Amino acid sequence: MSAGRPGKRVADIEPARLGQLNAGAVEAATLTECLAVDFAALMRTALPETGADAMAAMQQAAGEGISRRMALAARLIHERRGLSAVEELRHHVSDTVRGWACFMIGAAGNMTLSARLAAIRPFADDHHFGVREWSWMAVRPHIAADPDSAIALLADWTAEPSERLRRFASEATRLRGVWCAHLGALRQSPEKALPILEPLQADPAPYVQDSVGNWLNDAGKDRPDWVRSLCARWSVENTSPATARICKRALRSMNRKG
């Protein structure tokens, strides 16, 4: 997950602030605050109707990694409220609660990839950095299961006015995405993702530039010659500062080794 602004240590979060986070009254301002939220306490306040057994399950899982706890919370809510709760959660103040909705969409059965991406779209465009990260992580297994279809669908997102949606198209298909499984098919054949990468080669938003650069930096670990060739072509075709920034980021690991 991208950290947003630099954070403090969990122990440095003031008790009053932590209480607000656990009550779902405020959004987390940093990754540290995201990680500090007590899921059982938040569920008790935000969704008391899920029941004491759900709270107990969340409390028992307190020592698990955050991704597992996000998935567990989503499953518990879905079992008791169904997928219809997603719309309610989407408007909650807490970014963690909105993240639970992302994982409910990710875990929902009998949903096509097209429908799943349409459902996750509002979360991919959320104003909060954490929700945007949860959005692609939640649907990542489905992208991994059918990367060709995902690329075909997400290629259209590269033309969206929102830089958040354009960035989602790149970040969700990263070969070696952080906190998620690698995409083996794209590691072997990164050129399959050109329908997403080509339209973003001179994207004006640094947020998107960083994602595309990271995407190609990942690809360079398996296909360095391909990445060098692509960046060389882009640099000739487009002399914009945006393209130069993307290529510099794309080649950084190879240049350090070289």
C-alpha positions in Angstrom: 0.0 0.0 0.0 1.2 3.5 -0.8 1.9 5.3 2.4 0.5 8.7 1.5 2.2 11.1 3.8 5.0 10.0 6.1 3.6 8.5 9.3 4.6 8.2 12.9 5.1 5.0 14.9 1.8 3.4 16.1 2.9 4.1 19.7 3.1 7.8 18.8 -0.5 8.1 17.8 -2.4 10.0 20.4 -5.0 8.0 22.3 -7.8 10.4 21.3 -6.8 10.2 17.7 -6.7 6.4 17.9 -10.1 6.4 19.5 -11.5 8.4 16.6 -10.0 5.9 14.1 -11.4 2.9 15.9 -14.8 4.6 16.1 -14.8 5.3 12.4 -15.2 9.0 13.0 -12.1 10.0 10.9 -10.0 8.8 8.1 -6.5 7.6 8.5 -4.0 10.2 7.5 -1.0 7.9 7.0 -0.2 4.3 6.4 0.8 4.0 10.1 -2.7 5.1 11.1 -4.2 2.6 8.7 -2.3 -0.2 10.3 -3.2 0.9 13.8 -7.0 0.5 13.5 -8.6 -2.0 15.8 -10.9 -3.9 13.4 -13.0 -5.4 16.1 -13.6 -2.0 17.7 -14.3 -0.4 14.4 -16.8 -3.1 13.4 -18.5 -2.8 16.8 -19.1 0.9 16.1 -19.6 1.0 12.4 -21.6 -2.2 11.9 -22.9 -3.4 15.3 -25.5 -5.6 13.5 -22.8 -8.0 12.4 -23.1 -9.5 15.9 -20.9 -10.5 18.8 -19.5 -13.6 17.1 -18.2 -11.5 14.2 -16.5 -9.1 16.7 -15.0 -12.1 18.4 -13.6 -13.5 15.2 -12.1 -10.1 14.3 -10.6 -9.9 17.8 -9.1 -13.4 17.5 -7.5 -12.4 14.2 -5.9 -9.2 15.6 -2.4 -10.6 15.1 -2.9 -11.5 11.5 -1.6 -9.4 8.6 -3.8 -6.5 7.5 -4.7 -8.0 4.1 -6.0 -11.2 5.8 -8.0 -9.1 8.3 -9.5 -7.0 5.5 -10.6 -10.2 3.8 -12.0 -11.6 7.0 -14.0 -8.5 7.8 -15.4 -8.5 4.3 -16.4 -12.1 4.6 -18.1 -11.6 8.0 -20.0 -8.6 6.8 -21.1 -10.4 3.6 -22.3 -13.4 5.5 -24.6 -11.2 7.6 -25.5 -8.4 5.3 -25.0 -9.6 1.8 -23.4 -7.7 -1.1 -26.1 -5.0 -0.8 -24.1 -3.6 2.1 -21.4 -2.4 -0.3 -23.3 0.7 -1.3 -23.8 1.7 2.4 -20.1 1.1 3.2 -18.9 3.1 0.2 -20.2 6.3 1.9 -18.8 5.6 5.3 -16.3 8.1 6.8 -13.8 5.4 7.7 -11.4 4.5 4.9 -11.0 1.1 6.5 -14.8 0.5 6.2 -14.7 1.5 2.6 -11.8 -0.9 2.2 -13.9 -3.7 3.6 -16.4 -3.0 0.8 -13.6 -3.4 -1.7 -12.9 -6.9 -0.4 -16.6 -7.8 -0.4 -16.6 -7.0 -4.2 -13.4 -9.0 -4.6 -14.8 -12.1 -2.8 -18.3 -12.0 -4.4 -19.2 -15.1 -6.3 -21.0 -15.3 -9.7 -19.6 -12.0 -10.9 -17.9 -11.5 -14.3 -14.6 -9.7 -14.4 -16.3 -6.9 -16.3 -19.0 -6.5 -13.6 -16.4 -6.8 -10.8 -14.3 -4.0 -12.3 -17.4 -1.8 -12.7 -18.3 -2.4 -9.1 -14.8 -1.5 -7.8 -14.6 1.6 -10.0 -15.9 4.1 -7.4 -13.4 2.8 -4.9 -10.6 3.0 -7.4 -11.5 6.7 -7.7 -11.8 7.3 -4.0 -10.1 10.4 -2.6 -8.3 8.4 0.1 -5.0 6.7 -0.8 -5.7 3.6 1.3 -9.1 2.9 -0.3 -7.5 3.2 -3.8 -4.9 0.6 -2.8 -7.4 -1.8 -1.3 -9.5 -1.5 -4.5 -6.9 -3.1 -6.8 -5.7 -5.5 -4.2 -9.2 -6.8 -3.7 -9.7 -7.7 -7.3 -6.2 -8.7 -8.1 -6.8 -12.5 -7.9 -9.4 -12.1 -10.6 -7.0 -10.1 -12.8 -4.4 -12.8 -12.2 -6.8 -15.5 -13.2 -7.5 -13.8 -16.5 -4.9 -11.1 -17.3 -5.8 -10.9 -21.0 -9.4 -10.0 -20.3 -8.4 -7.6 -17.6 -6.0 -5.8 -19.9 -8.7 -5.5 -22.6 -11.1 -4.1 -20.1 -8.7 -1.8 -18.3 -7.2 -0.4 -21.5 -10.3 1.8 -21.7 -9.6 3.2 -18.2 -6.4 4.8 -19.6 -8.5 7.4 -21.3 -10.4 8.4 -18.2 -10.2 12.0 -17.0 -9.5 10.8 -13.5 -5.8 10.1 -12.9 -6.8 7.7 -10.2 -8.6 5.5 -12.6 -5.8 5.7 -15.1 -3.4 4.7 -12.4 -5.6 1.8 -11.4 -5.2 0.3 -14.9 -1.4 0.3 -14.5 -1.2 -0.6 -10.8 -3.7 -3.4 -10.8 -1.7 -5.2 -13.6 1.8 -4.8 -12.2 3.8 -7.9 -12.7 5.3 -7.9 -9.2 2.7 -5.9 -7.3 3.4 -5.1 -3.7 1.5 -7.2 -1.1 0.0 -9.5 -3.7 0.8 -12.4 -6.0 3.0 -11.9 -9.1 1.4 -12.2 -12.6 3.5 -15.0 -14.1 2.0 -14.7 -17.6 2.9 -11.0 -17.8 6.4 -11.5 -16.3 7.1 -13.8 -19.3 5.3 -11.7 -21.8 5.0 -8.1 -20.6 4.2 -6.9 -24.1 0.7 -8.2 -23.6 0.1 -5.1 -21.4 1.0 -2.6 -24.1 -2.7 -1.7 -24.6 -2.5 -0.2 -21.1 1.1 1.1 -21.1 1.2 2.8 -24.5 -1.6 5.3 -23.8 0.1 6.2 -20.5 3.6 6.8 -21.8 3.3 10.6 -21.5 0.6 10.8 -18.8 0.6 14.3 -17.2 0.0 13.0 -13.7 3.0 12.1 -11.6 0.7 9.6 -9.7 0.3 7.7 -13.0 3.9 8.2 -14.1 5.2 6.6 -11.0 2.9 3.5 -11.5 3.9 3.1 -15.1 7.6 3.5 -14.2 7.3 0.9 -11.4 5.4 -1.4 -13.8 8.3 -1.3 -16.2 10.9 -1.5 -13.5 9.2 -4.8 -12.4 9.3 -6.0 -16.0 13.0 -5.3 -16.2 13.8 -7.9 -13.6 12.7 -10.6 -16.1 12.8 -8.9 -19.5 15.5 -6.1 -19.3 16.1 -5.9 -23.0 12.4 -5.5 -23.7 12.1 -2.6 -21.2 15.2 -0.9 -22.6 13.9 -1.2 -26.1 10.5 0.1 -25.1 11.9 3.1 -23.2 14.3 3.9 -26.1 11.3 3.9 -28.5 9.2 6.0 -26.2 12.0 8.5 -25.8 12.2 9.0 -29.6 8.5 9.1 -30.1 7.7 11.5 -27.2 10.2 14.0 -25.8 7.9 15.2 -23.0 9.2 15.5 -19.4 6.5 13.0 -18.4 8.0 10.3 -20.7 11.5 11.0 -19.5 10.4 10.7 -15.9 8.7 7.4 -16.6 11.7 5.9 -18.4 14.1 7.1 -15.7 12.0 5.3 -13.1 11.6 2.2 -15.3 15.3 1.8 -15.8 16.5 2.7 -12.3 17.2 -0.9 -11.1 18.9 -1.9 -14.3 21.0 1.3 -14.3 22.1 0.7 -10.7 23.2 -2.8 -11.7 24.9 -1.6 -14.9 
